[in-house]
Amino acid sequence: MMSGSHSGVTTLDLRLAPMAAVTNAPFRLVSRECGAGLLTSEEIDARALVQGNGHTVALARFLPEEHPIAMQLLGSDPDVLAEAARRLEAAGADRIDLNMGCPVAKIVAKGQGAALMRDPLAAALILRALRKAVGVPVTIKIRGGWDGRTVNAVEIAQLAESEGVDAITVHPRTRSQQFSGLAPWAIIGAVVDAVRISVTGNGDVRSHDDARAMIRATGCAAVMIGRGALGAPWIFTGRAVSRAEQAQIIRRHSALIEAHLDPRTALVQLKKHLAWYANGLPFAARIRAELFAAPSAAAVSDAFWRLW
Ligand SMILES: Cc1cc2nc3c(=O)[nH]c(=O)nc-3n(C[C@H](O)[C@H](O)[C@H](O)COP(=O)(O)O)c2cc1C
């Protein structure tokens, strides 16, 4: 069930989950340098991209070292999604991923994200349009279903396969569950059994043991990690990482943030990520308070390294 091999050692195919306002180019690249496989952008509003919204266009940028990278689109209009996908393919995206899981009320109210789980016809029309629009693989990221009474991940996965979708990621909680309870991995296994295309499992993986357990339990081809990588991109190395190495990774991540984001975004991202790196440390609360009060990137870094 494991894939990939290096010097005869079998490795897990671990992937970074898309996380809005978190998995920008610096965090993706640092995750890749730690060993993450396929990267995925955070969700990108297809309409805003097509309209040339500056913020969205900036979100859709990625670095040459990030290949292979999937760009994830959020939307409900097949033509707009197709145009956005064409532009991303022209910009070098290796895959186009459709977001079918975002639970945010104002997103689902527009028929986007998780709303597509309860509208298979709309989903099919979108997937057909995407399939026609681009030559690169088209993938989807789905939930278990809309709510506990409408768990339909298998049906959606089969429909996607019949529309020519190349791979599926399953986060098996329903939209109503949001992040409550444990992710019901059995749903991932049911999707694996129901389709021939590659299935990536996602939900509550916090360690390599968890990843192996998910693969054993479900037969999924790859494992996607979201919250477990926050403040710990070294999860992708698959081994114990010394404090000195962690410090190196944090310094590298900080440098990438400053090099690749505009100064305002960089300051916000530095505070956010360094606060995650501080989690679990004896002075975490004090570090966080100092980080968030710091006025500049230099002051943020000073506050962090003084207490780290
Ligand atoms: C802050 C945050 C932002 C997220 N943004 C996205 C997103 O843009 N697109 C997406 O498909 N899923 C998004 N997700 C869901 C994650 O990709 C993932 O499915 C979920 O966190 C479960 O995996 P985990 O238990 O490993 O965190 C987000 C999750 C979090 C915590």
The ligand as a Gaussian input file, in Angstrom:
#p B3LYP/6-31G(d) Opt

LIG

0 1
 C       -7.468000      26.851000       8.441000
 C       -7.980000      25.829000       7.453000
 C       -8.212000      26.212000       6.145000
 C       -8.661000      25.267000       5.210000
 N       -8.816000      25.650000       3.907000
 C       -9.117000      24.714000       2.962000
 C       -9.119000      25.029000       1.570000
 O       -8.821000      26.159000       1.155000
 N       -9.456000      24.043000       0.694000
 C       -9.761000      22.769000       1.112000
 O      -10.055000      21.902000       0.277000
 N       -9.766000      22.439000       2.415000
 C       -9.425000      23.371000       3.342000
 N       -9.348000      22.992000       4.666000
 C       -9.567000      21.585000       5.045000
 C       -8.245000      20.813000       5.052000
 O       -7.671000      20.737000       3.759000
 C       -8.457000      19.375000       5.581000
 O       -9.381000      18.716000       4.742000
 C       -8.994000      19.346000       7.010000
 O       -8.275000      20.258000       7.835000
 C       -8.882000      17.930000       7.614000
 O       -7.558000      17.485000       7.615000
 P       -6.623000      17.525000       8.948000
 O       -7.356000      16.755000       9.997000
 O       -5.341000      16.871000       8.529000
 O       -6.467000      18.967000       9.333000
 C       -8.921000      23.933000       5.615000
 C       -8.692000      23.565000       6.944000
 C       -8.205000      24.479000       7.855000
 C       -7.922000      24.048000       9.273000

